[in-house]
Amino acid sequence: MSKARFFMRCESFMEIEFDVKITSNILYDYMLHHTYNSMAGIMGSLVGALMLVLFASNKQPICLIIGVVILLYLPWTLFIKSRQQALGTPAFKKPLHYRLTDEGIEVSQDDTVEKMGWDGMFKAVSTMHSIVVYTTRTSACIFPKRDLGDNKYKVIEIISTHMPPKKVKIRG
């Protein structure tokens, strides 16, 4: 192997390690994004908004009540669920250690290590407070931006380099 090739291969190697603490606020941010970007969340919002429009046009109090209940029910239940999950999940009691490499994502805590290859990742998105890499349609690695600090852009670069562009919807 020539020196030039070896240098090029080392140059393309990417790796970063960081710890994250999953809190109820981070879970709530994730759940809101996940829910309101699903068909059920969008339809619920549309029905709630439609009921408010009906109230504005016909002044029927039942339309106002139904609209407000529909629009407030989902965020409230997600808020309660995020609090319960943060308190009830043992893995969220301690920080999770992540390692992003050319092979994939490795997450560890205490003596437990789990590795996932980039080719198995479903999609990557950003929320107001996190960068989220979906490992399935409903499971994800959540990287709170506050925990990434200056490494946020390196994490985005590694994800964007290893996943197809159509699967990555991350805003800095």
Residue frames as a rotation matrix with the C-alpha (Angstrom) as fourth column:
MET 1
0.585 0.811 0.000 0.00
0.811 -0.585 0.000 0.00
0.000 0.000 -1.000 0.00
SER 2
-0.228 -0.668 0.709 1.41
0.604 -0.668 -0.435 3.40
0.764 0.329 0.555 -0.95
LYS 3
-0.787 -0.144 -0.600 1.77
0.590 -0.459 -0.664 6.18
-0.179 -0.877 0.446 1.60
ALA 4
-0.875 0.483 0.016 -0.73
-0.441 -0.812 0.382 8.36
0.197 0.328 0.924 -0.25
ARG 5
-0.145 0.857 -0.495 -3.47
-0.106 0.484 0.869 5.72
0.984 0.178 0.021 -0.03
PHE 6
-0.286 -0.028 -0.958 -2.75
0.861 0.432 -0.270 5.04
0.421 -0.902 -0.099 3.61
PHE 7
-0.959 -0.112 -0.259 -2.95
0.216 -0.881 -0.421 8.76
-0.181 -0.460 0.869 4.36
MET 8
-0.625 0.781 -0.025 -6.25
-0.538 -0.407 0.739 9.08
0.566 0.475 0.674 2.52
ARG 9
-0.032 0.631 -0.775 -7.75
0.331 0.739 0.587 6.17
0.943 -0.238 -0.232 4.46
CYS 10
-0.504 -0.195 -0.841 -6.68
0.863 -0.072 -0.500 7.65
0.037 -0.978 0.204 7.81
GLU 11
-0.994 0.106 0.037 -8.01
-0.104 -0.993 0.056 11.05
0.043 0.052 0.998 6.76
SER 12
-0.359 0.925 -0.122 -11.50
-0.424 -0.045 0.905 9.64
0.832 0.376 0.408 6.17
PHE 13
-0.394 0.183 -0.901 -11.65
0.676 0.721 -0.149 7.85
0.622 -0.668 -0.408 9.55
MET 14
-0.282 0.393 0.875 -14.15
-0.486 -0.845 0.223 9.56
0.827 -0.363 0.429 11.84
GLU 15
-0.122 0.268 -0.956 -14.81
0.737 0.669 0.094 8.89
0.665 -0.693 -0.279 15.49
ILE 16
-0.451 0.019 0.892 -16.25
-0.487 -0.843 -0.228 10.82
0.748 -0.537 0.390 18.40
GLU 17
-0.376 0.315 -0.872 -17.23
0.734 0.675 -0.073 9.89
0.565 -0.668 -0.485 21.95
PHE 18
-0.653 0.220 0.724 -19.55
-0.458 -0.877 -0.147 11.71
0.603 -0.428 0.673 24.32
ASP 19
-0.819 0.434 -0.374 -21.87
0.570 0.548 -0.613 11.18
-0.061 -0.715 -0.696 27.28
VAL 20
-0.546 0.717 0.433 -25.53
-0.277 -0.642 0.715 12.17
0.791 0.270 0.549 27.36
LYS 21
-0.919 0.389 -0.063 -28.05
0.166 0.237 -0.957 12.42
-0.358 -0.890 -0.283 30.15
ILE 22
-0.594 0.788 0.164 -31.63
0.278 0.009 0.961 11.75
0.755 0.616 -0.224 29.09
THR 23
-0.938 0.324 -0.125 -34.03
-0.018 -0.404 -0.914 13.90
-0.347 -0.855 0.385 31.10
SER 24
-0.142 0.966 0.215 -37.80
0.709 0.251 -0.659 14.20
-0.690 0.059 -0.721 31.00
ASN 25
0.339 0.247 -0.908 -37.49
-0.293 -0.889 -0.351 17.47
-0.894 0.385 -0.230 29.04
ILE 26
-0.627 -0.618 -0.475 -35.32
-0.679 0.133 0.722 15.79
-0.383 0.775 -0.502 26.40
LEU 27
-0.824 0.395 0.406 -37.79
0.444 0.896 0.030 12.88
-0.352 0.205 -0.913 26.19
TYR 28
0.154 0.927 -0.341 -40.71
0.412 -0.374 -0.831 15.33
-0.898 -0.013 -0.440 25.88
ASP 29
-0.010 -0.269 -0.963 -38.95
-0.698 -0.688 0.200 17.18
-0.716 0.674 -0.181 23.04
TYR 30
-0.926 -0.371 -0.068 -38.35
-0.323 0.687 0.651 13.84
-0.195 0.624 -0.756 21.27
MET 31
-0.573 0.767 0.289 -41.92
0.633 0.638 -0.439 12.60
-0.521 -0.069 -0.851 21.82
LEU 32
0.237 0.649 -0.723 -43.44
-0.044 -0.736 -0.675 15.85
-0.970 0.192 -0.146 20.54
HIS 33
-0.308 -0.443 -0.842 -41.34
-0.842 -0.284 0.458 15.73
-0.442 0.850 -0.286 17.39
HIS 34
-0.984 -0.102 0.149 -42.00
-0.042 0.931 0.362 12.04
-0.176 0.350 -0.920 16.83
THR 35
-0.358 0.928 0.102 -45.76
0.630 0.320 -0.707 12.33
-0.689 -0.189 -0.699 17.39
TYR 36
0.371 0.574 -0.730 -46.43
-0.072 -0.766 -0.639 15.52
-0.926 0.289 -0.244 15.46
ASN 37
-0.347 -0.477 -0.807 -44.46
-0.881 -0.128 0.455 14.23
-0.321 0.869 -0.376 12.48
SER 38
-0.908 0.175 0.381 -46.65
0.231 0.967 0.108 11.13
-0.350 0.186 -0.918 12.28
MET 39
-0.672 0.712 0.203 -49.96
0.171 -0.117 0.978 10.81
0.720 0.693 -0.043 10.46
ALA 40
0.083 0.741 -0.666 -51.91
0.907 0.221 0.359 10.48
0.414 -0.634 -0.654 13.72
GLY 41
-0.314 -0.284 -0.906 -50.36
0.738 -0.673 -0.044 13.65
-0.598 -0.683 0.421 15.16
ILE 42
-0.997 -0.058 -0.041 -51.00
0.015 -0.732 0.681 15.64
-0.069 0.678 0.731 12.01
MET 43
-0.438 0.899 -0.020 -54.59
0.358 0.195 0.913 14.41
0.825 0.392 -0.408 11.72
GLY 44
0.033 0.427 -0.904 -55.28
0.999 0.012 0.042 15.16
0.028 -0.904 -0.426 15.38
SER 45
-0.645 -0.348 -0.680 -53.99
0.412 -0.908 0.075 18.70
-0.644 -0.231 0.729 14.98
LEU 46
-0.943 0.317 0.105 -56.06
-0.031 -0.394 0.919 19.21
0.332 0.863 0.381 11.84
VAL 47
-0.147 0.934 -0.325 -59.25
0.681 0.334 0.652 17.95
0.718 -0.125 -0.685 13.52
GLY 48
-0.079 0.060 -0.995 -58.63
0.924 -0.370 -0.096 20.16
-0.374 -0.927 -0.026 16.57
ALA 49
-0.866 -0.288 -0.408 -57.99
0.126 -0.917 0.378 23.20
-0.483 0.276 0.831 14.38
LEU 50
-0.746 0.653 0.130 -61.07
0.189 0.020 0.982 22.41
0.639 0.757 -0.139 12.28
MET 51
0.022 0.764 -0.645 -63.20
0.953 0.180 0.245 22.34
0.303 -0.620 -0.724 15.43
LEU 52
-0.347 -0.199 -0.917 -61.90
0.591 -0.805 -0.049 25.80
-0.728 -0.559 0.397 16.40
VAL 53
-0.998 0.031 -0.061 -62.71
-0.068 -0.572 0.817 27.09
-0.010 0.819 0.573 12.90
LEU 54
-0.387 0.914 -0.122 -66.21
0.561 0.339 0.756 25.63
0.732 0.224 -0.644 13.23
PHE 55
-0.017 0.341 -0.940 -66.60
0.961 -0.253 -0.110 27.38
-0.275 -0.905 -0.323 16.58
ALA 56
-0.747 -0.336 -0.574 -65.53
0.215 -0.939 0.270 30.68
-0.629 0.078 0.774 15.01
SER 57
-0.923 0.384 -0.020 -68.14
-0.132 -0.268 0.954 30.31
0.361 0.884 0.298 12.28
ASN 58
-0.138 0.957 -0.254 -71.13
0.180 0.276 0.944 28.89
0.974 0.084 -0.210 14.21
LYS 59
-0.392 -0.126 0.911 -70.37
-0.716 -0.580 -0.388 29.88
0.578 -0.805 0.137 17.85
GLN 60
0.707 0.570 -0.419 -71.28
-0.217 0.739 0.638 26.41
0.673 -0.360 0.646 19.14
PRO 61
0.379 -0.586 0.716 -69.50
-0.925 -0.209 0.318 25.94
-0.037 -0.783 -0.621 22.50
ILE 62
0.775 -0.073 0.627 -69.19
-0.067 0.978 0.197 22.19
-0.628 -0.195 0.753 21.93
CYS 63
0.827 -0.505 0.248 -66.91
0.358 0.132 -0.924 22.86
0.434 0.853 0.290 18.93
LEU 64
0.367 -0.694 0.620 -64.66
-0.663 -0.662 -0.348 25.03
0.652 -0.283 -0.703 21.12
ILE 65
0.481 -0.134 0.867 -64.55
-0.764 0.421 0.489 22.42
-0.430 -0.897 0.100 23.87
ILE 66
0.881 -0.131 0.455 -63.79
0.273 0.926 -0.262 19.56
-0.387 0.355 0.851 21.46
GLY 67
0.733 -0.616 0.290 -61.14
0.120 -0.303 -0.945 21.61
0.670 0.728 -0.148 19.63
VAL 68
0.297 -0.622 0.725 -59.35
-0.864 -0.498 -0.073 22.67
0.406 -0.605 -0.685 22.80
VAL 69
0.599 -0.036 0.800 -59.48
-0.508 0.755 0.415 19.17
-0.618 -0.655 0.434 24.29
ILE 70
0.914 -0.257 0.313 -58.09
0.401 0.689 -0.603 17.61
-0.061 0.677 0.733 21.10
LEU 71
0.568 -0.723 0.394 -55.30
-0.042 -0.503 -0.863 20.20
0.822 0.474 -0.316 20.77
LEU 72
0.156 -0.517 0.842 -54.26
-0.922 -0.382 -0.064 20.04
0.354 -0.766 -0.536 24.44
TYR 73
0.881 0.280 0.381 -54.75
-0.422 0.828 0.368 16.33
-0.212 -0.485 0.848 25.14
LEU 74
0.825 -0.556 -0.099 -51.79
0.382 0.678 -0.628 15.00
0.417 0.480 0.772 23.17
PRO 75
0.009 -0.883 0.469 -49.12
-0.193 -0.462 -0.866 17.43
0.981 -0.082 -0.174 24.42
TRP 76
0.219 0.129 0.967 -50.31
-0.955 -0.177 0.240 16.95
0.202 -0.976 0.085 28.00
THR 77
0.956 0.163 0.245 -50.27
-0.218 0.951 0.219 13.14
-0.197 -0.263 0.945 27.81
LEU 78
0.571 -0.820 -0.038 -46.82
0.364 0.295 -0.883 13.22
0.736 0.490 0.467 26.19
PHE 79
0.004 -0.531 0.847 -45.62
-0.628 -0.661 -0.411 15.48
0.779 -0.530 -0.336 29.00
ILE 80
0.525 0.277 0.805 -46.89
-0.828 0.385 0.408 13.05
-0.197 -0.880 0.431 31.64
LYS 81
0.991 -0.133 0.003 -45.50
0.128 0.946 -0.299 10.04
0.037 0.297 0.954 29.73
SER 82
0.336 -0.926 0.173 -42.05
0.032 -0.172 -0.985 11.65
0.941 0.336 -0.028 29.38
ARG 83
0.035 -0.271 0.962 -41.91
-0.928 -0.367 -0.069 12.33
0.372 -0.890 -0.264 33.14
GLN 84
0.749 0.328 0.576 -42.94
-0.553 0.788 0.270 8.75
-0.365 -0.521 0.772 33.96
GLN 85
0.902 -0.424 -0.079 -40.49
0.260 0.681 -0.685 7.25
0.344 0.597 0.725 31.47
ALA 86
0.160 -0.885 0.438 -37.59
-0.337 -0.466 -0.818 9.40
0.928 -0.017 -0.373 32.69
LEU 87
0.010 -0.102 0.995 -38.24
-0.997 -0.072 0.003 8.41
0.071 -0.992 -0.103 36.29
GLY 88
0.638 0.437 0.634 -39.10
-0.563 0.827 -0.003 4.77
-0.526 -0.355 0.773 35.62
THR 89
0.908 -0.354 -0.226 -36.39
0.014 0.564 -0.825 3.75
0.419 0.746 0.517 33.16
PRO 90
0.744 -0.648 -0.163 -33.20
0.361 0.184 0.914 2.59
-0.562 -0.739 0.371 34.92
ALA 91
0.066 -0.766 0.640 -31.03
0.998 0.057 -0.035 3.41
-0.010 0.641 0.768 31.86
PHE 92
0.312 0.112 0.944 -31.98
0.391 -0.920 -0.020 7.10
0.866 0.375 -0.330 32.19
LYS 93
0.956 0.041 -0.290 -30.76
0.291 -0.243 0.925 7.35
-0.032 -0.969 -0.244 35.77
LYS 94
0.161 -0.971 -0.179 -27.09
0.299 -0.125 0.946 7.50
-0.941 -0.206 0.270 34.65
PRO 95
0.174 -0.172 -0.970 -25.41
-0.794 -0.607 -0.035 9.03
-0.583 0.776 -0.242 31.61
LEU 96
0.822 0.046 0.567 -25.19
0.300 0.812 -0.500 6.97
-0.484 0.581 0.654 28.42
HIS 97
-0.113 -0.918 -0.381 -21.80
-0.292 -0.336 0.896 6.84
-0.950 0.213 -0.230 26.68
TYR 98
0.894 0.411 0.179 -21.94
0.079 0.248 -0.965 7.04
-0.442 0.877 0.190 22.87
ARG 99
-0.310 -0.947 -0.078 -19.20
-0.093 -0.052 0.994 6.35
-0.946 0.316 -0.072 20.38
LEU 100
0.838 0.525 -0.149 -19.81
-0.158 -0.028 -0.987 7.20
-0.522 0.851 0.060 16.72
THR 101
-0.284 -0.945 0.164 -17.37
-0.142 0.211 0.967 5.56
-0.948 0.251 -0.194 14.30
ASP 102
-0.582 0.004 -0.813 -17.17
-0.811 -0.086 0.579 4.67
-0.068 0.996 0.053 10.63
GLU 103
-0.943 0.207 -0.262 -18.84
0.159 0.969 0.191 1.34
0.293 0.138 -0.946 11.50
GLY 104
0.000 1.000 -0.011 -21.83
0.466 0.010 0.885 2.75
0.885 -0.006 -0.466 13.37
ILE 105
0.082 0.163 0.983 -23.07
-0.708 -0.684 0.173 3.84
0.701 -0.711 0.059 16.78
GLU 106
-0.316 -0.211 -0.925 -22.01
0.503 0.789 -0.352 2.17
0.804 -0.577 -0.143 20.00
VAL 107
0.225 0.420 0.879 -23.87
-0.618 -0.636 0.462 2.94
0.753 -0.647 0.116 23.22
SER 108
-0.258 -0.357 -0.898 -22.69
0.456 0.774 -0.439 1.76
0.852 -0.523 -0.037 26.60
GLN 109
0.258 0.275 0.926 -23.56
-0.745 -0.553 0.372 2.07
0.615 -0.786 0.062 30.24
ASP 110
0.439 -0.253 0.862 -21.77
-0.711 0.489 0.506 0.24
-0.549 -0.835 0.035 33.01
ASP 111
-0.501 -0.676 0.540 -20.91
-0.252 0.711 0.657 -3.20
-0.828 0.193 -0.526 31.56
THR 112
0.272 0.704 0.656 -23.55
0.556 0.441 -0.705 -3.19
-0.785 0.557 -0.272 28.83
VAL 113
-0.586 -0.471 -0.660 -22.53
-0.329 -0.605 0.725 -2.32
-0.740 0.642 0.200 25.25
GLU 114
0.360 0.710 0.605 -24.76
0.479 0.416 -0.773 -2.24
-0.801 0.568 -0.191 22.17
LYS 115
-0.687 -0.627 -0.367 -23.52
-0.070 -0.446 0.892 -1.66
-0.724 0.639 0.262 18.61
MET 116
0.483 0.831 0.277 -25.60
0.365 0.096 -0.926 -0.66
-0.796 0.548 -0.257 15.59
GLY 117
-0.513 -0.695 0.504 -24.29
0.726 -0.038 0.687 -0.35
-0.458 0.718 0.524 12.03
TRP 118
-0.673 0.196 -0.713 -24.99
-0.322 -0.946 0.044 2.71
-0.666 0.259 0.700 9.89
ASP 119
-0.894 0.309 -0.324 -26.68
-0.249 0.256 0.934 0.60
0.372 0.916 -0.152 7.23
GLY 120
-0.509 0.726 -0.462 -29.40
0.786 0.611 0.096 -0.34
0.352 -0.314 -0.882 9.73
MET 121
-0.767 0.200 -0.609 -30.27
0.266 -0.765 -0.587 3.22
-0.583 -0.612 0.534 10.70
PHE 122
0.013 0.912 0.410 -33.75
0.936 0.134 -0.327 4.34
-0.353 0.388 -0.852 9.72
LYS 123
0.415 0.072 0.907 -33.34
0.530 -0.830 -0.176 8.14
0.740 0.553 -0.383 9.64
ALA 124
-0.449 -0.554 -0.701 -31.75
0.887 -0.366 -0.280 11.09
-0.102 -0.748 0.656 11.44
VAL 125
0.356 0.623 0.697 -33.53
0.563 -0.738 0.372 14.30
0.746 0.260 -0.613 12.40
SER 126
-0.855 -0.512 -0.081 -33.06
0.370 -0.495 -0.786 17.28
0.362 -0.702 0.613 14.65
THR 127
0.371 0.898 -0.235 -35.49
0.854 -0.231 0.465 18.70
0.364 -0.373 -0.853 17.17
MET 128
0.769 -0.052 0.637 -35.24
-0.153 -0.983 0.104 21.95
0.621 -0.177 -0.764 19.03
HIS 129
0.607 -0.475 0.637 -33.09
-0.777 -0.188 0.601 20.35
-0.166 -0.860 -0.483 21.74
SER 130
0.170 -0.497 0.851 -31.63
-0.210 0.825 0.524 17.15
-0.963 -0.268 0.036 20.24
ILE 131
-0.287 -0.218 -0.933 -30.20
-0.943 0.236 0.235 15.27
0.169 0.947 -0.274 17.32
VAL 132
0.221 0.514 0.829 -32.09
-0.596 0.744 -0.302 12.01
-0.772 -0.427 0.471 16.93
VAL 133
-0.610 -0.376 -0.698 -30.93
-0.770 0.489 0.410 8.92
0.187 0.787 -0.587 15.04
TYR 134
0.443 0.843 0.306 -33.77
-0.855 0.500 -0.139 6.44
-0.270 -0.200 0.942 14.57
THR 135
-0.719 -0.656 0.232 -32.59
-0.586 0.751 0.305 2.84
-0.374 0.083 -0.924 14.75
THR 136
-0.666 0.653 0.361 -36.13
0.738 0.645 0.198 1.65
-0.103 0.398 -0.911 13.87
ARG 137
-0.230 0.666 0.709 -39.38
0.418 -0.591 0.690 3.49
0.879 0.455 -0.143 13.15
THR 138
0.731 0.653 0.199 -40.00
0.060 -0.352 0.934 3.89
0.680 -0.671 -0.296 16.88
SER 139
0.700 -0.560 -0.443 -36.60
0.627 0.187 0.756 3.47
-0.341 -0.807 0.482 18.60
ALA 140
0.728 -0.420 0.542 -33.90
0.144 -0.679 -0.720 6.09
0.671 0.602 -0.434 18.58
CYS 141
-0.147 -0.807 -0.572 -30.61
0.988 -0.098 -0.116 7.33
0.038 -0.582 0.812 19.92
ILE 142
0.833 0.465 0.299 -31.18
0.433 -0.885 0.170 10.80
0.344 -0.012 -0.939 21.36
PHE 143
-0.256 -0.956 -0.144 -28.23
0.940 -0.211 -0.267 13.19
0.224 -0.204 0.953 21.52
PRO 144
0.721 0.522 -0.455 -29.15
0.632 -0.765 0.124 16.31
-0.283 -0.377 -0.882 23.53
LYS 145
0.538 -0.508 0.673 -27.46
0.394 -0.554 -0.733 19.32
0.745 0.659 -0.098 21.93
ARG 146
0.751 -0.242 0.614 -26.51
-0.590 -0.664 0.459 20.70
0.297 -0.707 -0.642 25.35
ASP 147
0.712 -0.486 0.506 -24.49
-0.071 0.668 0.741 17.53
-0.698 -0.563 0.442 26.03
LEU 148
0.612 -0.475 0.632 -22.76
0.791 0.373 -0.486 17.67
-0.005 0.797 0.604 22.64
GLY 149
0.411 -0.444 -0.796 -21.49
0.192 -0.812 0.552 21.23
-0.891 -0.379 -0.249 23.09
ASP 150
0.053 -0.518 -0.854 -18.84
-0.777 -0.559 0.291 22.06
-0.627 0.648 -0.432 20.50
ASN 151
-0.820 -0.399 0.410 -18.97
-0.132 0.830 0.542 18.48
-0.557 0.390 -0.733 19.17
LYS 152
0.147 0.986 0.076 -22.47
-0.062 0.086 -0.994 18.99
-0.987 0.142 0.074 17.75
TYR 153
0.519 0.058 -0.853 -21.21
-0.795 -0.332 -0.507 19.78
-0.313 0.941 -0.126 14.24
LYS 154
-0.631 -0.751 -0.194 -18.82
-0.776 0.608 0.169 16.83
-0.009 0.257 -0.966 14.25
VAL 155
-0.564 0.532 0.632 -21.71
0.046 0.784 -0.619 14.53
-0.824 -0.320 -0.467 15.22
ILE 156
0.517 0.777 -0.359 -23.81
-0.290 -0.235 -0.928 15.98
-0.805 0.584 0.103 12.38
GLU 157
0.082 -0.591 -0.803 -20.89
-0.994 -0.107 -0.022 15.49
-0.073 0.800 -0.596 9.98
ILE 158
-0.855 -0.417 0.309 -20.40
-0.426 0.904 0.042 11.85
-0.296 -0.096 -0.950 10.97
ILE 159
-0.151 0.887 0.437 -24.13
0.153 0.458 -0.876 11.10
-0.977 -0.066 -0.205 10.66
SER 160
0.607 0.427 -0.670 -24.37
-0.489 -0.465 -0.738 12.90
-0.627 0.776 -0.073 7.31
THR 161
-0.250 -0.810 -0.531 -21.29
-0.963 0.152 0.221 11.11
-0.098 0.567 -0.818 5.98
HIS 162
-0.940 -0.256 0.227 -22.54
-0.273 0.961 -0.045 7.63
-0.206 -0.104 -0.973 6.87
MET 163
-0.233 0.921 0.312 -26.25
0.438 0.385 -0.812 7.86
-0.868 -0.053 -0.493 6.08
PRO 164
-0.433 0.136 0.891 -27.89
0.886 -0.117 0.448 8.52
0.165 0.984 -0.070 2.70
PRO 165
-0.994 -0.029 0.108 -28.87
0.018 -0.995 -0.102 12.22
0.110 -0.099 0.989 2.30
LYS 166
-0.318 0.948 0.029 -32.57
-0.290 -0.126 0.949 11.35
0.903 0.293 0.315 1.90
LYS 167
0.259 0.373 -0.891 -32.54
0.663 0.602 0.445 9.84
0.702 -0.706 -0.092 5.42
VAL 168
-0.469 -0.539 -0.700 -30.92
0.877 -0.380 -0.296 12.87
-0.107 -0.752 0.650 7.11
LYS 169
0.269 0.580 0.769 -33.01
0.471 -0.776 0.420 15.90
0.840 0.249 -0.482 8.05
ILE 170
0.205 -0.337 -0.919 -30.80
0.955 -0.137 0.263 17.70
-0.215 -0.932 0.293 10.53
ARG 171
0.593 -0.081 0.801 -30.63
0.177 -0.957 -0.228 21.47
0.785 0.277 -0.553 10.99
GLY 172
-0.416 -0.898 -0.144 -27.69
0.424 -0.051 -0.904 22.78
0.805 -0.437 0.402 12.99
